[in-house]
Amino acid sequence: MRCKHCESENIVFKVPVVDPFWATPVGPKYRKGKGKMVQTATTYIDFCNDCGTVLRTYVDIPDGAKWIHGKNEFANE
């Protein structure tokens, strides 16, 4: 993979995005199965180590995830 900005091949892959205060993953919220516990799917980035351009942002999708889309879905916690 090459950087679209500077053409470098010095790419860093699958770096997790983490909240610096709580040291917890940042990403979309979901529930599994019939449980009420809300979990966070980790967001990852791939970026150019030379110019800092983010090339890709993605989430590893957990099996059985039921994504939470809005405030009303948190009401049942």
C-alpha positions as a Python dict, from the first residue, in 0.01 Angstrom:
ca = {
    (1, 'M'): (0, 0, 0),
    (2, 'R'): (123, 351, -83),
    (3, 'C'): (33, 682, 74),
    (4, 'K'): (-203, 878, -151),
    (5, 'H'): (-48, 1204, -33),
    (6, 'C'): (330, 1150, -47),
    (7, 'E'): (360, 813, -229),
    (8, 'S'): (554, 660, 64),
    (9, 'E'): (531, 288, 138),
    (10, 'N'): (612, 344, 508),
    (11, 'I'): (262, 257, 630),
    (12, 'V'): (165, 164, 987),
    (13, 'F'): (-129, -79, 999),
    (14, 'K'): (-404, -155, 1252),
    (15, 'V'): (-332, 108, 1517),
    (16, 'P'): (-619, 111, 1770),
    (17, 'V'): (-788, 442, 1851),
    (18, 'V'): (-792, 472, 2231),
    (19, 'D'): (-935, 731, 2470),
    (20, 'P'): (-623, 874, 2636),
    (21, 'F'): (-791, 945, 2970),
    (22, 'W'): (-966, 611, 3028),
    (23, 'A'): (-739, 397, 2804),
    (24, 'T'): (-1048, 241, 2648),
    (25, 'P'): (-1127, 177, 2282),
    (26, 'V'): (-1307, 442, 2079),
    (27, 'G'): (-1569, 322, 1836),
    (28, 'P'): (-1932, 238, 1771),
    (29, 'K'): (-2140, 90, 2052),
    (30, 'Y'): (-2318, -244, 2028),
    (31, 'R'): (-2493, -517, 2227),
    (32, 'K'): (-2447, -891, 2187),
    (33, 'G'): (-2732, -1140, 2197),
    (34, 'K'): (-3010, -1053, 2439),
    (35, 'G'): (-2775, -888, 2687),
    (36, 'K'): (-2816, -530, 2799),
    (37, 'M'): (-2446, -462, 2845),
    (38, 'V'): (-2316, -206, 2596),
    (39, 'Q'): (-1977, -278, 2445),
    (40, 'T'): (-1748, -76, 2219),
    (41, 'A'): (-1603, -205, 1894),
    (42, 'T'): (-1246, -86, 1852),
    (43, 'T'): (-1176, 155, 1569),
    (44, 'Y'): (-842, 109, 1392),
    (45, 'I'): (-646, 332, 1156),
    (46, 'D'): (-376, 272, 895),
    (47, 'F'): (-156, 578, 841),
    (48, 'C'): (156, 698, 663),
    (49, 'N'): (451, 708, 903),
    (50, 'D'): (622, 975, 690),
    (51, 'C'): (354, 1242, 643),
    (52, 'G'): (86, 1132, 894),
    (53, 'T'): (-197, 1094, 643),
    (54, 'V'): (-470, 856, 761),
    (55, 'L'): (-526, 612, 477),
    (56, 'R'): (-799, 395, 625),
    (57, 'T'): (-1028, 392, 929),
    (58, 'Y'): (-1215, 71, 1008),
    (59, 'V'): (-1380, -142, 1276),
    (60, 'D'): (-1337, -513, 1343),
    (61, 'I'): (-1700, -625, 1344),
    (62, 'P'): (-1773, -854, 1642),
    (63, 'D'): (-1987, -1165, 1581),
    (64, 'G'): (-2352, -1108, 1669),
    (65, 'A'): (-2318, -732, 1717),
    (66, 'K'): (-2643, -536, 1738),
    (67, 'W'): (-2534, -179, 1667),
    (68, 'I'): (-2670, 107, 1874),
    (69, 'H'): (-2775, 391, 1643),
    (70, 'G'): (-2915, 664, 1866),
    (71, 'K'): (-2978, 800, 2213),
    (72, 'N'): (-3307, 611, 2256),
    (73, 'E'): (-3130, 276, 2237),
    (74, 'F'): (-2931, 362, 2553),
    (75, 'A'): (-3255, 410, 2751),
    (76, 'N'): (-3282, 37, 2831),
    (77, 'E'): (-2943, 12, 3000),
}
